[in-house]
Amino acid sequence: MHRNDPQRRQTREERERLSPGLIGFLVGLAVALLWVLFGFWRLLFILALSAIGYYIGVRYFRDRDAFKKLIDKIFPPGMFR
C-alpha cells in the first residue's frame, strides 16, 4: 500500500472529523454544566443569547458586504470605514 493512497487518505480524514455522537455529547455536557451552575432561567438566557450570536455570525460575518451593510444600518454611513 502506498503512503499517498487516496483510500487511506480518505479514512484518515474521516477519523479526524468529529462524529455527531461526540458533538451531541459535548453539547449535552455543556448544557448540563450550565444548568447546574446557573439554574434554569439563566441557562435559557445564555442559550437565547448564544442562538442570537450564532444567527448574527452566520448571517452577517460570512459575507463582508452584508456586514458592511449592517454596520451602515446601525451607524451613519462611512463612520467606521
HELIX and SHEET records of a PDB file:
HELIX    1   1 PRO A    6  GLU A   16  1                                  11    
HELIX    2   2 PRO A   20  PHE A   38  1                                  19    
HELIX    3   3 PHE A   40  TYR A   60  1                                  21    
HELIX    4   4 ARG A   64  ILE A   74  1                                  11    
END                                                                             
